[in-house]
């Protein structure tokens, strides 16, 4: 059950981060223009999406068996 709750939280946070860092009016987000963060932000968002889905699937498998 803990896997399901934490998976939903991680997946929701990553989805919110994806929406938050989208360009507005053709201009990138100010944090996305920083030298280090321009590569770290996409990695964190994609990793969060993957971990969130994996936690939800793990909870489903645990509850189904």
Secondary structure, DSSP 8 states (H G I E B T S, - for coil): -HHHHHHHHHHHHHHHHHHHTS-BTTB--GGGGSTTHHHHHHHHHHHHHHHHHHHHHHHHHHHH-
